[in-house]
Amino acid sequence: MKRQKIRKAKALAAANRLAYLGLAIGAAVGIALFAMALLVVPIGSPLEMVKAQMLHKKAAESALKTNTMPTPLAVASSLRLTGSPTREANAPTASAQAAAQPACLSVGFDQLSGFPFEVTDEMVDAPTNAAAASLKTLAQIPDGIKALNEKDVAVKGYMLPMNYHAGLATDFLILRNQSLCCYGVLPRITEWVSVRMVGKGVKPIMDQPVTVCGTFHVGDVRENGSLVGIYRLEAEKLLGPAR
């Protein structure tokens, strides 16, 4: 009888250890899957990218407050912010500029993204006080960039179509590089321009840098009250891939 009790106690202890091990493995897998999900940016809309930047900011602040080893969430955040080295749209050469002859001022992402910009909760969702949120946005943008507002500008980058009509892209993003398309790496809010084509749209070109020309707008770009960018371009023409 005593031996049976000992065997039952050992069996119960072993079962408990297996249960705890299963819970630990399940928790680890859940954390890993959550971190992997964060590493892949949902390419659905600029709003998702803007809100994802808020997750990074909060994760970093949490890590600093706890002063502990970085969690998978914080590691995922840092990876997505830095990203992998990718091909960036280079500034046009003199010969390429002469061949293309854009009737717009050429502006590169080295200028458009060459300053820090912090996305806050108040900026992202401002259903009742959009004017105050807009002022906070403009306060972070240098005067040299704000001076481009309402100017005819040419921006070179990689196209990410957002809306189509009859097989042509009518609304798209121009991205600084291919990190989002190739690796799902989050671009900063200063590294994309929301473009709307005047007219019927253009043929989508996603694997080579293109140049779009039109009226440039600096400040809040909003959809249904939510912030989706800080640069907008009413494009009148698209120049083909660089040769």
Buried (B, 14 or more C-beta within 10 A) or exposed (E): EEEEEEEEEEEEEEEEEEEEEEEEEEEEEEEEEBBEEBBEBEEEBBBEBBBBBBBBBEBBEBBEEEEEEBBBBBBBBBBBBEBEEBEBBEBBEEEBBEEBEBEBEBBBBEBBBEEEBEBEEEBBBBEEEBEEBBEBBBEBBEEEBEEBBEEBBBBBBBBBBBEEEEEBBBBBBBBBBBBBBBBBBBBBBBBBBBBBBEEEBBEBBBEBBBBBBBBBBBBBBBEEEBBBBBBBBEBBBBBEEBE
